């Protein structure tokens, strides 16, 4: 679990991990250069629960923090958490039992986004189901557009065999990690019941301020994914082949978007009215 300035959410997150019905856990918390009281909260919990291991590093963003956690992990499976979220008390037990029962590389639970204006399901599974084909694995977890690494219990030996690492010092590090993981595995089971509670707030990575650098990193990650999908023969829709290269806002309203699809750039006013297009030169 990467931890960076998460003092307002960290205690409930740790409580949800420490109170898991499955007791055979190692809880690896990577302090990614926090400047608030997060380190003190981690230390307090570690003093009360010997399963908590704290790794400290300079700020390198979530990808590097997750890599640091994987480097010291000893468990049979890995479950990625964000420090401002929480999970149900039986999540690890239910997912582990399903993974063992189906000899699955990944076991997935549902995700509920929880916001002040109301909650909604981001991913929801009504029945236990094994997915073995490439298309089925991607479709089951709504990828694209969702590239969540949370809510998935992943066989650690599979991660090591595939040699997967997160991109470091960038945002949207989960895009290619998830794409390569879903391509590289053979068996994935989706499980009803356990819920990952995604706490949406203004300070989160996704909801934070949209800088030019952030837009560029988002574009680069999705551009790589489209090329990867073509390479592995994964069919994706026209909508998800269309990648936003840049957008301009005024007073919270999107005025102009520049999008790319299959070698063409498109300018769209209010993301609705096409005003110009041109082919990208090689």
C-alpha positions in Angstrom: 0.0 0.0 0.0 1.6 3.3 -1.1 1.1 6.0 1.5 1.6 9.7 0.7 0.1 12.4 2.9 -3.0 10.3 3.6 -3.5 11.2 7.3 -7.2 12.0 6.8 -8.0 8.5 5.5 -5.2 6.2 6.7 -6.7 5.0 10.0 -9.9 3.6 8.5 -7.9 2.0 5.7 -5.5 0.3 8.2 -8.5 -0.8 10.3 -10.1 -2.5 7.4 -6.8 -4.4 6.8 -6.0 -5.3 10.4 -9.6 -6.6 10.9 -9.6 -9.0 8.0 -11.1 -12.4 8.8 -8.1 -14.0 7.2 -5.3 -13.4 9.8 -2.4 -14.8 7.7 -1.5 -11.5 6.1 1.5 -9.2 5.8 0.5 -5.6 5.5 3.2 -3.7 3.6 2.9 0.1 3.9 5.3 2.1 1.7 5.7 5.6 3.1 6.4 7.5 -0.2 7.9 10.6 1.5 4.9 11.8 3.4 5.2 15.2 5.1 2.0 15.0 7.2 1.3 12.7 10.2 1.0 9.6 8.0 4.4 8.2 9.2 3.3 8.6 12.9 0.0 6.8 12.2 1.8 3.9 10.5 4.2 3.6 13.4 1.3 3.6 15.9 -0.5 0.8 14.1 2.8 -1.2 13.6 3.4 -1.1 17.3 0.0 -2.8 17.9 0.0 -5.2 14.9 3.2 -7.1 14.1 1.9 -8.0 10.6 2.4 -4.3 9.5 5.7 -3.7 7.8 6.7 -0.1 7.0 9.0 0.7 4.1 10.2 4.3 3.9 11.4 6.0 0.7 11.8 9.4 -0.9 8.7 10.5 -2.9 8.8 8.6 -6.2 5.0 8.3 -6.8 2.7 5.3 -6.6 4.4 3.1 -9.2 7.7 3.1 -7.4 6.0 2.6 -4.0 4.1 -0.4 -5.3 7.4 -1.8 -6.8 9.1 -1.4 -3.4 6.2 -3.3 -1.8 6.4 -6.1 -4.3 10.2 -6.3 -3.7 9.7 -7.2 0.0 6.4 -9.2 -0.2 6.6 -12.8 0.9 3.0 -13.9 0.6 1.5 -16.3 -2.0 -0.8 -13.6 -3.3 -0.6 -9.8 -3.5 -3.5 -7.4 -3.0 -2.9 -3.7 -3.9 -4.5 -1.0 -1.7 -4.6 2.7 -1.8 -4.2 4.5 1.5 -7.5 6.4 1.3 -9.7 3.4 0.6 -11.0 0.4 2.5 -12.2 -3.2 2.0 -14.8 -5.5 3.6 -13.7 -7.6 6.5 -13.9 -10.9 4.5 -12.4 -9.6 1.3 -9.0 -11.4 1.5 -10.5 -14.7 2.7 -13.2 -14.8 0.0 -10.8 -13.9 -2.8 -8.1 -16.3 -1.7 -10.5 -19.2 -1.4 -11.9 -18.5 -4.9 -8.4 -18.2 -6.4 -7.4 -21.5 -4.8 -10.6 -23.2 -5.8 -10.2 -22.2 -9.5 -6.4 -22.3 -9.6 -6.7 -18.7 -10.8 -3.9 -16.2 -11.3 -6.3 -13.4 -10.3 -9.4 -13.2 -8.2 -11.5 -10.0 -8.5 -14.1 -8.4 -6.2 -16.4 -5.5 -6.9 -15.5 -1.8 -6.6 -17.9 0.8 -5.2 -17.0 4.5 -5.7 -18.1 6.4 -2.6 -18.6 10.2 -3.0 -20.4 12.9 -1.1 -23.0 13.2 -3.8 -23.8 9.5 -3.7 -22.2 6.0 -4.3 -22.1 4.0 -7.5 -20.7 0.7 -8.7 -17.5 1.0 -10.7 -17.2 -2.8 -11.1 -19.9 -5.2 -9.9 -20.0 -9.0 -10.1 -23.3 -10.9 -9.5 -21.9 -14.4 -9.7 -18.6 -16.3 -9.4 -17.2 -16.9 -12.9 -14.0 -18.1 -14.4 -12.5 -16.3 -17.4 -9.9 -17.9 -19.5 -10.0 -16.2 -22.9 -8.2 -12.9 -23.6 -11.3 -11.0 -24.5 -13.2 -12.4 -21.5 -10.6 -11.3 -19.0 -10.5 -7.7 -20.3 -14.2 -7.4 -20.6 -15.0 -8.8 -17.2 -13.1 -6.0 -15.4 -14.2 -3.3 -17.9 -10.7 -2.8 -19.3 -10.6 -0.4 -21.1 -11.5 2.2 -19.8 -10.8 0.9 -16.3 -7.3 -0.2 -15.4 -7.7 -0.8 -11.6 -5.0 -2.7 -9.9 -7.0 -2.6 -6.6 -9.7 -5.1 -6.0 -7.6 -7.9 -7.5 -5.8 -10.6 -5.6 -2.9 -11.6 -7.8 -0.6 -14.7 -7.6 2.8 -13.4 -6.7 4.6 -16.1 -8.6 2.8 -15.1 -11.7 3.9 -11.5 -11.3 7.5 -12.7 -10.9 7.2 -15.0 -13.9 5.9 -12.1 -16.1 8.5 -9.7 -14.7 5.9 -7.0 -14.3 6.9 -3.6 -12.8 5.0 -0.4 -12.5 6.3 2.7 -14.4 7.9 5.0 -11.9 7.7 8.8 -11.3 4.7 9.2 -13.5 0.9 9.0 -13.1 -1.3 6.4 -14.8 1.3 3.8 -14.0 -1.4 1.2 -13.7 -2.5 1.3 -17.4 0.2 -0.8 -19.0 0.8 -2.9 -15.8 -2.9 -4.1 -16.0 -2.8 -4.6 -19.7 0.3 -6.7 -19.6 -1.0 -8.7 -16.6 -4.4 -9.5 -18.1 -2.6 -10.6 -21.3 0.0 -12.7 -19.5 -2.3 -14.7 -17.2 -4.4 -17.7 -18.1 -7.2 -17.9 -15.4 -9.1 -15.1 -13.7 -12.1 -15.5 -11.4 -14.6 -12.8 -10.6 -16.3 -13.1 -7.2 -19.5 -11.6 -5.8 -19.5 -10.3 -2.3 -16.2 -8.6 -1.3 -16.2 -4.9 -2.0 -13.3 -2.5 -2.5 -14.5 0.9 -1.2 -13.0 3.5 -3.5 -13.2 6.8 -1.6 -13.4 9.6 -4.2 -12.1 13.0 -3.0 -10.5 16.1 -4.5 -7.0 15.2 -3.3 -6.9 11.8 -5.0 -4.6 11.1 -8.0 -7.5 11.0 -10.5 -9.5 13.9 -9.1 -6.5 16.2 -8.7 -5.7 19.3 -10.8 -5.3 18.6 -14.5 -1.9 19.9 -15.4 -0.3 19.8 -18.9 2.2 17.2 -17.6 -0.7 15.0 -16.2 -2.6 15.3 -19.5 0.5 14.3 -21.4 1.2 11.3 -19.2 -2.5 10.2 -19.6 -2.2 10.5 -23.3 1.1 8.5 -23.4 -0.3 5.7 -21.3 -3.4 5.2 -23.3 -1.6 5.6 -26.6 0.7 2.8 -25.5 -2.3 0.7 -24.5 -4.0 1.0 -27.9 -0.7 0.0 -29.6 -0.4 -3.0 -27.2 -4.0 -4.0 -27.8 -3.4 -4.1 -31.6 -0.2 -6.1 -31.0 -1.9 -8.8 -28.9 -5.0 -8.9 -31.1 -7.4 -7.5 -28.5 -10.4 -5.8 -30.1 -11.3 -2.5 -28.6 -14.1 -0.1 -29.6 -13.7 3.1 -31.6 -14.5 5.0 -28.4 -11.6 3.5 -26.6 -9.2 3.8 -29.6 -9.8 7.5 -29.3 -7.3 9.1 -26.9 -7.4 12.7 -25.7 -4.1 14.4 -26.4 -4.9 17.8 -24.8 -7.9 19.7 -23.5 -8.6 23.2 -22.5 -10.9 24.3 -19.7 -12.4 27.6 -18.5 -14.2 27.9 -15.2 -14.5 24.1 -15.0 -16.0 23.8 -18.5 -14.2 22.0 -21.2 -13.8 24.4 -24.2 -11.7 22.4 -26.6 -10.4 18.8 -26.8 -7.7 17.5 -29.2 -8.1 13.8 -29.7 -6.2 11.1 -31.6 -7.4 8.0 -33.3 -5.8 5.7 -35.9 -3.2 8.3 -37.1 -5.7 11.3 -37.1 -6.0 14.3 -34.8 -9.4 15.8 -34.2 -10.3 19.2 -32.7 -13.7 19.2 -30.9 -15.4 22.3 -29.5 -17.0 21.5 -26.1 -16.0 17.9 -26.8 -19.1 17.8 -29.1 -18.6 19.9 -32.2 -15.9 18.8 -34.7 -14.1 21.8 -36.1 -10.9 20.4 -37.6 -8.9 17.3 -38.3 -5.6 16.3 -39.8 -3.4 13.3 -40.4 -0.4 12.8 -38.1 2.9 12.8 -40.0 5.2 9.8 -39.4 
